[in-house]
Amino acid sequence: MTEVARALEGVIDVEWAADRSWTLPWRLPVADLDLHHPAVVLPAMCPSGIRLRVRTASTRLLLDAESVQLQGGPVFEAWCDLSVDGELVRSTALGVAGAVFGGLPAGMKDVEIALPIAPAVRLRGLRALDGAPLHPAPDPRPRWTVYGSSITHGYAAAPTQTWPATAARLLDRNLTNLGYGGGCLLDPLVGRMLAKHPADFMTLELGINVYNTAALRERTFAPAVHGLLAEIRSRRPDVPITVVGPVFGGERETELADGMLERFGDLTLAQLREVLQRSVELLRKRGDTALTWMDGRELCSAADAARGVLPDGLHPDAAHQQEMGRRYAAAETGR
């Protein structure tokens, strides 16, 4: 089991069973879980972006693992994606006894198993059913941390279909996905974690959860953005950071989450986007030339929504999540 923990990529921390019989990968520091709101802790249990990477000549692997469904919560089908030398081979649902990946190419190769975007997963082991040795294969690519909402976390998609996973593959980056479905509210402790976590590139997809929860308003949103970026810059002064504003949000563009709160300074999605853009422009004028702005509508626009890519009016479908990744990668490459 120690070898399994050593083979994890895109992980922040791991939780061990008392008898060391399993480990659960986390996207928050385990020691600080009690300091975070459940709206962050619950999605952080889900291993979106976390991968097992091994080098082996095996043609048949068993991932001994089980999904952790929350009592009373939605039931997720836990899909894992297996890639060989960077090419997707197959998607397999995690069953009661884990998942078997057979028919792999002969010869030495790098195998990567992308864990589900949801639910949480307890890992008991990874072994070659034909007895071949397994060796951890650290990801040598530049590290890329992405923080955001469920749109970054992934929604109704296979692990390699999320927009960050798609873009990471195209940009040849080692992804850490810190998208927290419903929980991207610029929490100070998340900012501290972002600052401490090693990164060569960073992307912050901000705004939609602030809108949906009305958690920050005209008085507090820009200061929270500045505080988050200042915390990151205190440890990562030169890392390129891209701030991505909200994707197209339909009626959210001009309507408040709660019209009764207008007098308290609630912001429409369009206004949140404007505040973000102004914040980035201000910090660039103050000398942070490694900070860039991207309008989220470049990734998912009103025209895209008119084609039906937002089946619930908020989350892009799996195909458009991949298209978002392609657009993001193209924009980064074109800078």
C-alpha positions in Angstrom: 0.0 0.0 0.0 2.9 2.3 0.6 3.7 2.0 -3.1 0.2 3.0 -4.0 0.5 6.2 -2.0 3.9 6.9 -3.6 2.4 6.5 -7.0 -0.2 9.3 -6.5 -0.1 12.5 -8.5 -2.3 15.6 -8.3 -2.9 14.9 -4.6 -2.7 17.2 -1.6 -2.7 14.7 1.2 -3.7 11.1 2.1 -5.7 9.7 5.0 -4.8 6.3 6.3 -7.0 3.7 7.9 -6.0 2.9 11.5 -4.7 -0.5 10.5 -3.1 0.9 7.3 -5.4 -1.3 5.2 -6.5 1.5 2.9 -5.6 5.1 2.0 -8.0 7.9 0.9 -6.5 10.7 -1.3 -7.6 14.2 -0.4 -7.5 17.6 -2.1 -7.1 19.4 1.2 -4.5 18.9 4.1 -6.0 16.1 6.3 -4.7 17.8 9.5 -6.8 20.9 8.7 -10.1 19.4 7.7 -11.8 20.5 10.9 -11.0 24.1 10.0 -12.8 24.0 6.7 -16.5 24.3 6.0 -18.2 21.1 4.9 -19.0 22.7 1.5 -15.2 22.5 0.8 -14.4 19.3 2.7 -17.0 17.1 0.9 -15.9 17.9 -2.7 -12.2 17.8 -1.5 -12.8 14.1 -0.7 -13.5 13.5 -4.4 -10.3 12.7 -6.3 -10.8 14.8 -9.4 -7.5 15.1 -11.2 -5.7 12.6 -8.9 -3.9 9.8 -10.8 -1.9 6.7 -10.0 1.2 6.5 -12.2 3.4 3.4 -12.5 6.0 2.0 -14.8 5.4 -1.7 -15.6 5.5 -4.4 -18.3 2.3 -5.9 -16.9 -0.6 -6.5 -19.3 -3.2 -7.0 -16.6 -3.7 -4.7 -13.6 -6.0 -4.8 -10.6 -6.9 -1.6 -8.9 -8.1 -2.8 -5.5 -10.3 0.1 -4.4 -13.9 1.0 -3.3 -16.0 4.1 -3.8 -17.3 6.0 -0.8 -20.9 7.1 -1.3 -22.2 9.6 1.3 -25.3 8.4 3.1 -28.3 10.3 1.9 -26.3 12.0 -0.8 -26.4 11.4 -4.6 -25.0 8.1 -5.8 -22.1 8.5 -8.3 -20.8 5.9 -10.7 -17.1 5.9 -10.1 -15.3 5.8 -13.5 -11.6 5.4 -13.8 -9.6 6.2 -17.0 -6.5 4.3 -17.9 -3.8 5.7 -20.2 -0.7 4.1 -21.5 2.2 6.4 -22.4 -0.2 9.3 -22.5 -2.9 7.7 -24.6 -6.3 6.9 -23.2 -6.9 3.1 -23.5 -10.2 2.7 -21.7 -12.7 3.8 -19.0 -13.8 1.3 -16.4 -16.4 1.7 -13.6 -15.1 0.9 -10.2 -17.0 -2.1 -8.8 -17.2 -3.6 -5.3 -13.9 -5.4 -5.9 -12.2 -2.6 -7.7 -11.4 -2.6 -11.4 -9.4 -4.9 -13.6 -7.6 -3.4 -16.6 -6.6 -6.2 -19.0 -5.3 -6.4 -22.5 -2.6 -3.7 -21.9 0.2 -3.5 -24.5 3.2 -5.7 -23.9 6.5 -4.2 -22.9 7.6 -1.6 -20.4 5.3 1.5 -20.3 4.0 4.3 -18.2 0.5 3.5 -17.0 -1.7 6.2 -15.5 -5.0 5.6 -13.8 -7.1 8.7 -13.4 -9.4 8.3 -10.4 -13.1 9.4 -10.6 -14.2 13.0 -10.3 -16.6 11.7 -7.7 -17.2 10.1 -5.3 -14.3 9.6 -2.8 -12.2 6.4 -3.2 -10.4 4.2 -0.7 -7.4 2.6 -2.3 -6.3 -0.8 -0.9 -3.7 -1.6 -3.6 -2.6 -1.8 -7.2 -1.0 -5.0 -8.4 -0.1 -6.8 -11.6 -2.2 -9.9 -12.0 0.6 -11.4 -14.1 3.2 -10.8 -11.4 5.2 -8.1 -13.2 6.9 -5.5 -11.0 5.3 -2.1 -10.5 7.3 1.0 -10.0 6.0 4.5 -9.2 6.4 6.8 -12.2 6.6 10.4 -11.0 5.1 12.9 -13.4 8.0 15.0 -14.8 5.9 17.6 -16.5 5.6 21.2 -15.2 3.2 21.5 -12.3 -0.1 23.2 -12.9 -2.6 24.0 -10.1 -6.1 24.9 -11.0 -8.6 26.3 -8.4 -12.2 26.7 -9.1 -15.9 25.6 -8.9 -17.7 22.5 -10.1 -17.0 23.7 -13.6 -13.3 23.0 -12.9 -14.0 20.0 -10.6 -15.8 18.3 -13.4 -19.5 17.4 -13.8 -21.0 14.3 -15.3 -17.8 13.5 -17.1 -15.0 10.9 -17.2 -11.8 11.9 -15.3 -9.9 12.7 -18.5 -12.8 14.8 -19.9 -12.8 17.7 -17.5 -11.5 20.9 -19.0 -8.4 21.0 -16.8 -7.5 17.4 -17.6 -8.0 18.1 -21.3 -5.9 21.3 -21.2 -3.2 19.6 -19.1 -2.8 16.9 -21.7 -2.5 19.4 -24.6 -0.2 21.7 -22.6 1.9 18.8 -21.3 1.4 19.7 -17.7 1.2 17.8 -14.4 -2.3 18.8 -13.1 -3.4 19.3 -9.6 -7.2 20.0 -9.8 -8.5 22.0 -6.9 -12.0 22.5 -8.2 -14.5 22.2 -5.4 -18.0 21.8 -6.6 -20.0 24.6 -4.9 -17.1 25.5 -2.6 -14.9 28.0 -4.5 -15.3 31.0 -2.2 -11.7 32.2 -1.9 -11.4 30.7 1.6 -8.2 32.1 3.3 -6.9 28.6 4.2 -7.4 27.5 0.6 -5.4 30.5 -0.4 -2.6 29.5 2.0 -2.6 25.9 0.6 -2.4 27.3 -3.0 0.6 29.4 -2.0 2.4 26.4 -0.3 1.7 23.8 -3.0 4.5 23.6 -5.6 3.4 25.0 -9.0 5.0 26.2 -12.2 1.6 27.6 -13.5 -1.6 28.4 -11.7 -5.2 29.1 -12.9 -8.0 30.5 -10.7 -11.5 30.0 -12.1 -13.6 32.4 -9.9 -17.0 33.9 -9.6 -19.9 31.4 -10.1 -19.9 30.0 -6.6 -19.7 33.6 -5.2 -22.8 34.4 -7.3 -24.8 31.3 -6.4 -24.2 31.6 -2.6 -24.2 35.5 -2.5 -21.3 34.9 -0.1 -19.3 38.0 -1.2 -20.8 41.3 -2.3 -19.7 44.6 -3.8 -17.9 45.6 -0.6 -16.0 42.3 -0.1 -15.4 40.6 -3.4 -12.5 42.6 -4.8 -10.7 42.7 -1.4 -11.1 38.9 -1.2 -9.6 38.5 -4.7 -6.7 40.8 -3.8 -6.2 38.9 -0.6 -6.1 35.5 -2.3 -3.6 36.7 -4.9 -1.4 38.4 -2.3 -1.3 35.2 -0.3 -0.2 33.3 -3.3 2.3 35.9 -4.3 3.8 35.8 -0.8 5.3 32.4 -1.7 5.0 32.2 -5.5 6.1 35.7 -6.6 6.9 34.8 -10.2 4.5 31.9 -11.0 2.3 32.7 -14.0 -1.3 33.0 -12.8 -4.3 33.1 -15.1 -7.6 34.4 -13.5 -10.6 33.0 -15.4 -13.9 34.8 -15.0 -17.3 33.0 -15.1 -18.4 31.2 -18.2 -21.7 32.4 -19.7 -24.4 32.1 -17.1 -27.7 32.7 -18.8 -30.1 34.8 -16.6 -27.4 35.0 -14.0 -25.7 37.5 -16.2 -28.2 40.2 -15.3 -30.2 38.9 -12.4 -29.2 38.7 -8.8 -29.2 35.4 -7.0 -31.7 36.9 -4.6 -33.3 40.1 -5.8 -34.2 41.0 -2.2 -30.5 41.6 -1.4 -29.8 44.2 -4.1 -29.6 47.0 -1.6 -26.9 45.1 0.2 -24.6 45.1 -2.8 -25.1 41.7 -4.3 -23.6 41.3 -7.8 -24.8 39.9 -11.0 -22.5 37.4 -12.8 -21.6 40.1 -15.3 -20.7 42.5 -12.5 -18.6 39.8 -10.8 -16.7 39.3 -14.1 -16.1 43.0 -14.3 -14.7 43.2 -10.8 -12.4 40.3 -11.5 -11.1 41.9 -14.7 -10.6 45.3 -13.0 -8.7 43.5 -10.1 -6.3 41.8 -12.6 -5.8 45.0 -14.5 -5.0 46.9 -11.3 -2.5 44.4 -10.1 -0.8 44.3 -13.5 -0.5 48.1 -13.4 1.1 47.7 -10.0 3.8 45.4 -11.5 2.4 41.9 -11.5 3.1 41.1 -15.2 2.9 37.4 -14.5 -0.8 37.8 -13.8 -3.2 37.5 -16.8 -7.0 37.7 -17.3 -9.2 35.4 -19.3 -13.0 36.0 -19.8 -14.7 32.7 -19.1 -17.0 33.3 -22.0 -14.0 32.5 -24.2 -14.4 29.0 -23.0 -18.2 28.8 -22.9 -20.2 31.6 -24.5 -23.8 32.6 -25.1 -23.5 31.1 -28.6 -22.3 27.8 -27.0 -25.2 27.8 -24.6 -27.6 28.4 -27.5 -26.3 25.1 -29.0 -27.4 23.3 -25.8 -24.1 22.6 -24.2 -25.4 23.6 -20.7 -28.1 20.9 -20.1 -28.9 22.2 -16.6 -28.3 25.8 -17.5 -25.1 26.0 -15.5 -22.7 23.1 -16.1 -21.1 22.3 -19.6 -21.7 18.8 -20.8 -18.8 16.3 -21.1 -18.2 17.1 -24.8 -18.0 20.9 -24.1 -15.8 20.4 -21.1 -13.3 18.9 -23.5 -13.8 21.8 -25.9 -13.2 24.2 -23.0 -9.9 22.5 -22.4 -8.9 22.8 -26.0 -9.8 26.5 -26.0 -7.9 27.1 -22.8 -4.8 25.3 -24.2 -5.0 27.3 -27.4 -5.3 30.6 -25.6 -2.3 29.7 -23.3 -0.2 28.6 -26.3 -1.1 31.8 -28.2 0.1 34.2 -25.5 
